[in-house]
Amino acid sequence: MTIPTSLSSDYRIATSREIRSWSFGVLTATRHPSATSYDNVRGTLHDQRIFGPVDDFKCACGKYRGDRYRGMVYDHCGVKIAPNTTRGSRFGHIEFPDPIGHPFAPTSELQCFPVLPILFIQSPGGRLLPTLYDQLIEASNNHATSKIQETITSIVAHLTSVVVTAHRWRLAASRTLARGLALECRHSHC
C-alpha cells in the first residue's frame, strides 16, 4: 500500500517519535462495558487523562470544576481542567512489543500507532474505530504481530477515503485525520 496520490505531495510517513509527540498517553487496555469509575477506564479509549474531560472544566472525579481551575491537573484523577473541546485534538497511541512496517512504507518501521482524538472516534463515521483500536491493543498485549498488521490495515482502509476527502475539501480536520494514518504534513499550510 502506498500513500494515496492526492495526499503524497502534502504528507509524508510519520516516525514513531512524531506519533509519541502528538500523544497524551498510551492505551494499554481494552474498554470494559462494566467500567463505571475513572479508575476502571485508565489506559482505555474512555480515559479522560489521555483524551480530555467529558464535561467542560471538570475533572473525572468531580472534585474540581469551573473555569477558575483552568489548566490545573488534579493529582488524584490525573485530568486536566479544560473545555471538553480538547477531546477533538488530543491523540493517544498504542505501543508495540516489536517494530512493525509502516502501512504506507513497509520498509520504515513503527514502534507505535496513533489513536485519533475521541471526538472523531465517537462521530458517526468513526463507529468502527473503537473496536479496531481495542483489537490493536489486544494484539499488541498478546505480541501477535500478524494481528497487529492486519488490524492496522483495517484502520487504514477505514480512514483513507475520509482523509482524502477532507484534504481535497481543505477541511481544518484533514491534518488531524491524516495523523490517524501515521502521516505528517510536509508544509505549514496543511
C-alpha positions as CSV (number, residue, x, y, z in Angstrom):
1,M,0.0,0.0,0.0
2,T,1.3,3.5,-0.8
3,I,0.2,7.0,0.2
4,P,-2.7,8.0,-2.0
5,T,-1.5,10.2,-4.8
6,S,-3.8,13.1,-3.7
7,L,-2.0,13.1,-0.3
8,S,1.6,12.3,-1.3
9,S,2.6,15.9,-2.2
10,D,1.4,17.3,1.1
11,Y,2.0,14.4,3.5
12,R,4.9,12.0,4.4
13,I,5.0,9.0,6.6
14,A,5.4,9.8,10.3
15,T,8.0,8.4,12.6
16,S,7.3,6.7,16.0
17,R,8.9,9.7,17.7
18,E,6.4,12.1,16.0
19,I,3.5,9.8,16.9
20,R,4.5,9.9,20.5
21,S,4.9,13.7,20.4
22,W,1.2,14.0,19.3
23,S,0.0,11.7,22.1
24,F,-1.2,12.5,25.6
25,G,-0.9,8.8,26.7
26,V,-0.6,5.2,25.9
27,L,-3.6,3.0,25.5
28,T,-2.9,-0.3,27.3
29,A,-6.3,-1.9,27.9
30,T,-9.5,-2.5,26.0
31,R,-12.8,-0.9,27.0
32,H,-14.8,-2.6,29.8
33,P,-18.6,-2.4,29.4
34,S,-19.0,-2.6,33.2
35,A,-16.4,0.2,34.0
36,T,-18.2,3.0,35.8
37,S,-15.5,5.0,37.5
38,Y,-12.5,6.9,36.2
39,D,-10.2,4.3,37.9
40,N,-11.6,1.5,35.8
41,V,-11.0,3.2,32.5
42,R,-7.3,4.1,32.8
43,G,-5.4,3.3,29.6
44,T,-8.6,2.8,27.5
45,L,-10.5,4.8,25.0
46,H,-12.5,6.3,27.9
47,D,-9.5,7.6,29.8
48,Q,-10.0,11.4,30.3
49,R,-6.4,11.8,31.3
50,I,-5.5,11.0,27.7
51,F,-8.4,12.4,25.7
52,G,-9.5,15.3,27.9
53,P,-12.5,15.9,30.2
54,V,-16.0,14.7,29.2
55,D,-17.5,17.8,30.9
56,D,-16.3,21.4,30.4
57,F,-13.8,22.4,33.1
58,K,-14.5,19.4,35.3
59,C,-12.0,16.6,36.4
60,A,-13.0,13.0,36.1
61,C,-13.8,12.5,39.8
62,G,-15.7,15.8,40.0
63,K,-13.7,17.4,42.8
64,Y,-12.6,20.4,40.7
65,R,-15.0,22.1,38.4
66,G,-15.2,25.5,36.9
67,D,-13.2,27.9,34.8
68,R,-11.2,29.2,37.8
69,Y,-9.3,25.9,37.8
70,R,-8.5,26.1,34.1
71,G,-5.2,24.3,33.2
72,M,-4.9,22.6,36.6
73,V,-4.2,18.8,36.6
74,Y,-5.8,17.1,39.6
75,D,-3.3,14.6,41.1
76,H,-5.9,12.2,42.2
77,C,-7.7,11.5,38.8
78,G,-5.0,13.0,36.6
79,V,-7.4,15.0,34.4
80,K,-6.5,18.5,33.2
81,I,-9.3,21.0,33.9
82,A,-10.1,22.2,30.3
83,P,-13.0,22.6,27.9
84,N,-14.3,19.4,26.6
85,T,-13.5,20.6,23.0
86,T,-9.9,19.4,23.8
87,R,-11.3,16.0,23.0
88,G,-11.1,16.9,19.4
89,S,-7.3,17.4,19.4
90,R,-5.8,15.0,21.9
91,F,-4.3,11.9,20.5
92,G,-3.4,8.7,22.2
93,H,-1.2,5.9,20.9
94,I,-0.6,2.2,21.2
95,E,2.9,0.8,21.7
96,F,4.0,-2.4,20.0
97,P,6.2,-5.1,21.5
98,D,8.2,-5.3,18.3
99,P,8.6,-2.8,15.5
100,I,6.2,-3.3,12.5
101,G,6.2,-1.9,9.0
102,H,4.5,1.4,8.3
103,P,1.2,0.8,6.5
104,F,2.3,3.1,3.6
105,A,6.1,2.2,3.6
106,P,6.7,-1.3,5.0
107,T,10.5,-0.7,4.9
108,S,10.0,2.0,7.5
109,E,9.3,0.7,11.0
110,L,6.9,1.9,13.6
111,Q,7.1,1.1,17.3
112,C,3.6,2.6,17.9
113,F,0.5,3.7,16.2
114,P,-1.7,6.8,16.7
115,V,-5.2,6.8,18.1
116,L,-7.4,9.6,16.8
117,P,-8.9,12.1,19.2
118,I,-12.0,10.7,20.8
119,L,-14.4,13.1,19.1
120,F,-13.5,11.6,15.7
121,I,-13.9,8.1,17.1
122,Q,-17.4,9.0,18.5
123,S,-18.6,10.5,15.3
124,P,-21.0,8.6,13.1
125,G,-18.2,7.8,10.6
126,G,-15.9,6.5,13.4
127,R,-18.2,3.9,14.8
128,L,-15.9,1.0,13.8
129,L,-12.8,2.6,15.1
130,P,-13.2,1.8,18.9
131,T,-13.5,-1.9,18.0
132,L,-10.4,-1.8,15.7
133,Y,-8.4,0.1,18.4
134,D,-9.4,-2.4,21.0
135,Q,-8.3,-5.2,18.7
136,L,-5.0,-3.4,18.1
137,I,-4.4,-3.1,21.9
138,E,-5.3,-6.7,22.4
139,A,-3.0,-7.9,19.6
140,S,-0.1,-5.7,21.0
141,N,-0.6,-7.1,24.5
142,N,-0.5,-10.6,23.1
143,H,2.6,-9.9,20.9
144,A,0.5,-11.0,17.9
145,T,2.5,-9.3,15.1
146,S,0.4,-10.6,12.3
147,K,-2.9,-9.5,14.0
148,I,-1.3,-6.0,14.6
149,Q,-0.5,-5.7,10.9
150,E,-4.0,-6.9,10.0
151,T,-5.7,-4.5,12.3
152,I,-3.6,-1.5,11.2
153,T,-4.5,-2.4,7.6
154,S,-8.2,-2.3,8.6
155,I,-7.8,1.0,10.3
156,V,-6.0,2.5,7.3
157,A,-8.7,1.1,4.9
158,H,-11.4,2.6,7.0
159,L,-9.8,6.1,7.3
160,T,-8.1,6.6,3.9
161,S,-11.1,7.8,1.9
162,V,-12.1,10.1,4.7
163,V,-8.6,11.6,4.9
164,V,-8.5,12.0,1.1
165,T,-11.9,13.8,1.0
166,A,-11.1,16.0,4.0
167,H,-7.8,17.0,2.3
168,R,-9.4,17.6,-1.1
169,W,-12.0,19.9,0.6
170,R,-9.3,21.6,2.7
171,L,-11.2,20.9,5.9
172,A,-9.5,22.0,9.1
173,A,-9.6,18.4,10.4
174,S,-7.7,17.0,7.5
175,R,-4.3,17.2,9.2
176,T,-5.6,15.5,12.4
177,L,-7.3,12.8,10.3
178,A,-4.0,12.2,8.3
179,R,-2.2,11.8,11.6
180,G,-4.6,9.0,12.3
181,L,-3.0,7.2,9.4
182,A,0.5,7.9,10.8
183,L,1.1,10.6,8.2
184,E,2.6,14.0,8.9
185,C,2.2,17.2,6.9
186,R,5.2,18.4,4.8
187,H,4.2,22.0,4.9
188,S,2.7,24.5,7.4
189,H,-0.5,25.1,5.4
190,C,-1.9,21.5,5.7
